[in-house]
Amino acid sequence: MSIYDPLRDKLVANNSASLKMAFADVEMFIGRALPISAYEYDAWWANEDPNKTNHSHSLAWTVPGYRAEPNRLQRTVTFRRRG
């Protein structure tokens, strides 16, 4: 079980092509603060191949079929369905 499972579950249940969330909303779903690197580096939001990564945060959006598009200045992330 990953701390990011609630985010994954939210994305699995989402029926729209995209979902924009404030970083604070993501933190509410996971029940803790995002790491500092999520606020400082776009790379934290990388859309890694779910078959090749061990990063549980990336798996939270790639397994349900989304790509993360962060906007660190606005402290938001848009999850867009791939395809």
C-alpha positions as CSV (number, residue, x, y, z in Angstrom):
1,M,0.0,0.0,0.0
2,S,1.2,3.5,-0.9
3,I,0.4,6.8,0.7
4,Y,-0.6,7.9,-2.8
5,D,-3.3,5.2,-3.2
6,P,-6.1,7.7,-2.3
7,L,-4.9,9.9,-5.2
8,R,-4.9,6.9,-7.5
9,D,-8.4,6.0,-6.4
10,K,-9.6,9.5,-7.1
11,L,-8.2,9.4,-10.6
12,V,-9.6,5.9,-11.2
13,A,-13.1,7.2,-10.3
14,N,-12.7,10.4,-12.4
15,N,-14.8,10.2,-15.6
16,S,-13.5,13.3,-17.2
17,A,-10.6,13.7,-19.6
18,S,-8.7,15.9,-17.0
19,L,-8.7,16.9,-13.4
20,K,-7.0,20.0,-12.1
21,M,-6.0,20.0,-8.4
22,A,-4.2,22.4,-6.1
23,F,-1.2,20.8,-4.4
24,A,-3.2,21.3,-1.2
25,D,-6.0,19.1,-2.6
26,V,-3.5,16.4,-3.3
27,E,-2.2,16.7,0.2
28,M,-5.7,16.4,1.5
29,F,-6.2,13.1,-0.4
30,I,-2.9,11.6,0.8
31,G,-3.2,12.9,4.3
32,R,0.1,14.6,4.5
33,A,2.3,17.3,2.9
34,L,3.9,16.7,-0.4
35,P,7.6,16.5,-0.3
36,I,9.5,19.8,-0.8
37,S,10.7,18.4,-4.2
38,A,7.1,18.4,-5.5
39,Y,7.1,22.2,-4.9
40,E,10.6,22.8,-6.3
41,Y,11.1,20.4,-9.3
42,D,8.9,19.6,-12.2
43,A,10.8,16.3,-12.4
44,W,9.0,15.1,-9.2
45,W,5.8,15.1,-11.4
46,A,7.5,13.0,-14.1
47,N,5.2,10.6,-16.1
48,E,7.4,7.6,-15.7
49,D,6.6,4.2,-17.4
50,P,4.6,2.4,-14.8
51,N,6.3,-0.9,-15.8
52,K,9.7,0.6,-15.1
53,T,9.4,2.8,-12.0
54,N,9.3,2.3,-8.3
55,H,8.1,5.8,-7.6
56,S,4.8,5.3,-5.9
57,H,3.7,8.9,-6.6
58,S,4.2,8.6,-10.3
59,L,2.3,5.2,-10.3
60,A,-0.7,7.0,-8.7
61,W,-1.4,8.8,-11.9
62,T,0.2,6.7,-14.6
63,V,-1.5,3.4,-13.7
64,P,-5.0,4.9,-14.0
65,G,-3.9,6.3,-17.4
66,Y,-3.1,9.9,-16.7
67,R,-0.2,12.3,-17.3
68,A,0.7,15.0,-14.7
69,E,1.1,18.6,-15.9
70,P,2.3,20.6,-12.9
71,N,2.3,24.4,-12.6
72,R,4.5,24.9,-9.6
73,L,4.0,28.7,-9.7
74,Q,0.3,28.3,-9.2
75,R,0.8,25.2,-7.0
76,T,-1.5,23.2,-9.2
77,V,-1.3,20.0,-11.2
78,T,-3.6,18.9,-14.1
79,F,-4.0,15.2,-14.6
80,R,-4.8,14.5,-18.2
81,R,-6.0,11.2,-19.5
82,R,-3.6,9.7,-22.0
83,G,-4.7,8.8,-25.5
